Amino acid sequence: MDKSMTIYVSRSTDPRTAHIGPYFLDIRDTSRETQDPKGRQMTTRVTATPAELIAQITTEGIRQGVLVEFVDETGEL
Protein backbone atom coordinates (compact mmCIF):
# COMPACT_ATOMS: atom_id res chain seq x y z
CA MET A 1 0.00 0.00 0.00
CA ASP A 2 1.44 3.32 -1.08
CA LYS A 3 -0.94 5.38 1.03
CA SER A 4 -0.95 5.48 4.81
CA MET A 5 -2.57 7.40 7.61
CA THR A 6 -2.32 7.51 11.37
CA ILE A 7 -5.11 8.30 13.80
CA TYR A 8 -3.92 9.84 17.08
CA VAL A 9 -6.47 9.35 19.86
CA SER A 10 -6.43 11.79 22.77
CA ARG A 11 -8.83 12.68 25.55
CA SER A 12 -10.09 16.17 26.31
CA THR A 13 -10.03 17.38 29.90
CA ASP A 14 -11.81 20.62 29.00
CA PRO A 15 -15.35 20.54 30.45
CA ARG A 16 -16.50 22.92 27.70
CA THR A 17 -16.17 20.08 25.16
CA ALA A 18 -18.09 17.47 27.17
CA HIS A 19 -21.21 17.93 25.05
CA ILE A 20 -19.46 16.91 21.82
CA GLY A 21 -17.51 13.93 23.15
CA PRO A 22 -14.44 13.32 25.26
CA TYR A 23 -12.17 11.76 22.60
CA PHE A 24 -10.38 13.57 19.80
CA LEU A 25 -9.13 11.70 16.74
CA ASP A 26 -6.39 13.62 14.94
CA ILE A 27 -6.28 12.01 11.49
CA ARG A 28 -2.98 12.43 9.62
CA ASP A 29 -1.73 11.55 6.14
CA THR A 30 1.60 9.78 6.60
CA SER A 31 2.10 8.78 2.96
CA ARG A 32 4.97 11.20 2.50
CA GLU A 33 7.37 13.20 4.62
CA THR A 34 6.22 16.61 5.85
CA GLN A 35 7.57 19.30 8.16
CA ASP A 36 5.37 17.92 10.92
CA PRO A 37 6.76 14.56 12.07
CA LYS A 38 3.19 13.29 12.64
CA GLY A 39 2.26 13.93 9.00
CA ARG A 40 -0.18 16.25 7.26
CA GLN A 41 -3.34 16.80 9.26
CA MET A 42 -6.42 15.82 7.27
CA THR A 43 -9.15 16.32 9.89
CA THR A 44 -10.03 16.06 13.55
CA ARG A 45 -13.07 14.14 14.75
CA VAL A 46 -14.67 14.22 18.18
CA THR A 47 -16.49 11.17 19.50
CA ALA A 48 -17.66 9.32 22.59
CA THR A 49 -16.89 5.97 20.92
CA PRO A 50 -13.36 6.09 19.46
CA ALA A 51 -13.08 2.35 18.77
CA GLU A 52 -16.19 2.42 16.57
CA LEU A 53 -14.97 5.43 14.59
CA ILE A 54 -11.50 3.91 14.17
CA ALA A 55 -13.09 0.70 12.87
CA GLN A 56 -15.17 2.65 10.33
CA ILE A 57 -12.19 4.69 9.14
CA THR A 58 -10.00 1.56 8.91
CA THR A 59 -12.64 -0.31 6.89
CA GLU A 60 -12.97 2.56 4.43
CA GLY A 61 -9.19 3.02 4.29
CA ILE A 62 -8.61 -0.62 3.40
CA ARG A 63 -11.33 -0.40 0.75
CA GLN A 64 -9.40 2.51 -0.81
CA GLY A 65 -5.96 0.93 -0.43
CA VAL A 66 -4.82 3.00 2.57
CA LEU A 67 -2.90 1.49 5.46
CA VAL A 68 -4.50 2.83 8.67
CA GLU A 69 -2.69 2.82 12.00
CA PHE A 70 -3.73 4.36 15.28
CA VAL A 71 -1.84 5.65 18.29
CA ASP A 72 -3.63 5.62 21.64
CA GLU A 73 -2.38 8.62 23.58
CA THR A 74 -5.00 8.02 26.30
CA GLY A 75 -3.85 4.60 27.51
CA GLU A 76 -7.51 3.53 27.47
CA LEU A 77 -7.88 1.66 24.17
C-alpha positions in Angstrom: 0.0 0.0 0.0 1.4 3.3 -1.1 -0.9 5.4 1.0 -1.0 5.5 4.8 -2.6 7.4 7.6 -2.3 7.5 11.4 -5.1 8.3 13.8 -3.9 9.8 17.1 -6.5 9.4 19.9 -6.4 11.8 22.8 -8.8 12.7 25.6 -10.1 16.2 26.3 -10.0 17.4 29.9 -11.8 20.6 29.0 -15.3 20.5 30.5 -16.5 22.9 27.7 -16.2 20.1 25.2 -18.1 17.5 27.2 -21.2 17.9 25.1 -19.5 16.9 21.8 -17.5 13.9 23.2 -14.4 13.3 25.3 -12.2 11.8 22.6 -10.4 13.6 19.8 -9.1 11.7 16.7 -6.4 13.6 14.9 -6.3 12.0 11.5 -3.0 12.4 9.6 -1.7 11.5 6.1 1.6 9.8 6.6 2.1 8.8 3.0 5.0 11.2 2.5 7.4 13.2 4.6 6.2 16.6 5.8 7.6 19.3 8.2 5.4 17.9 10.9 6.8 14.6 12.1 3.2 13.3 12.6 2.3 13.9 9.0 -0.2 16.2 7.3 -3.3 16.8 9.3 -6.4 15.8 7.3 -9.1 16.3 9.9 -10.0 16.1 13.6 -13.1 14.1 14.7 -14.7 14.2 18.2 -16.5 11.2 19.5 -17.7 9.3 22.6 -16.9 6.0 20.9 -13.4 6.1 19.5 -13.1 2.3 18.8 -16.2 2.4 16.6 -15.0 5.4 14.6 -11.5 3.9 14.2 -13.1 0.7 12.9 -15.2 2.7 10.3 -12.2 4.7 9.1 -10.0 1.6 8.9 -12.6 -0.3 6.9 -13.0 2.6 4.4 -9.2 3.0 4.3 -8.6 -0.6 3.4 -11.3 -0.4 0.8 -9.4 2.5 -0.8 -6.0 0.9 -0.4 -4.8 3.0 2.6 -2.9 1.5 5.5 -4.5 2.8 8.7 -2.7 2.8 12.0 -3.7 4.4 15.3 -1.8 5.7 18.3 -3.6 5.6 21.6 -2.4 8.6 23.6 -5.0 8.0 26.3 -3.9 4.6 27.5 -7.5 3.5 27.5 -7.9 1.7 24.2 
